[in-house]
């Protein structure tokens, strides 16, 4: 029972993470690209303030629940759950090391002005955004596969509840 609950939490949190990143990649980023630069910078800076805690929480819960599932299971279930956990960690690292430093610059530009090379920097932010989105979707896909497969269900834990 404990394994199934952790599996459900991993699936829910990773799906939420993938959905949030997916919405941003499919809707926010294209919108950023067509509005005036000052509007993008203002909105982007404010959005990142709002997203900071919620998205980091979603990434942490996704990683911890998937890695916990890996620790509680064995065989291919362990490998799939561990892979999903590592992909969630990758989305966190991409965010912290790629997007967050650029977000800090965007916040400064919103109150001053963007530098001459701002388009290149914003393109880098978008590349990091697509990479973390792909990592989150891959983590979610692994957990879906783990849940739907019939050959070795996740309910065969290494540690019985």
Secondary structure as the mmCIF struct_conf table of DSSP 4:
data_model
#
loop_
_struct_conf.conf_type_id
_struct_conf.id
_struct_conf.beg_label_comp_id
_struct_conf.beg_label_asym_id
_struct_conf.beg_label_seq_id
_struct_conf.end_label_comp_id
_struct_conf.end_label_asym_id
_struct_conf.end_label_seq_id
HELX_RH_AL_P HELX_RH_AL_P1 UNK A 2 UNK A 23
HELX_RH_PI_P HELX_RH_PI_P1 UNK A 24 UNK A 28
HELX_RH_AL_P HELX_RH_AL_P2 UNK A 29 UNK A 32
TURN_TY1_P TURN_TY1_P1 UNK A 33 UNK A 34
BEND BEND1 UNK A 35 UNK A 35
HELX_RH_AL_P HELX_RH_AL_P3 UNK A 37 UNK A 72
HELX_RH_AL_P HELX_RH_AL_P4 UNK A 75 UNK A 94
HELX_RH_PI_P HELX_RH_PI_P2 UNK A 95 UNK A 99
HELX_RH_AL_P HELX_RH_AL_P5 UNK A 100 UNK A 111
BEND BEND2 UNK A 112 UNK A 112
TURN_TY1_P TURN_TY1_P2 UNK A 116 UNK A 117
HELX_RH_AL_P HELX_RH_AL_P6 UNK A 118 UNK A 148
BEND BEND3 UNK A 150 UNK A 152
TURN_TY1_P TURN_TY1_P3 UNK A 154 UNK A 155
BEND BEND4 UNK A 158 UNK A 159
#
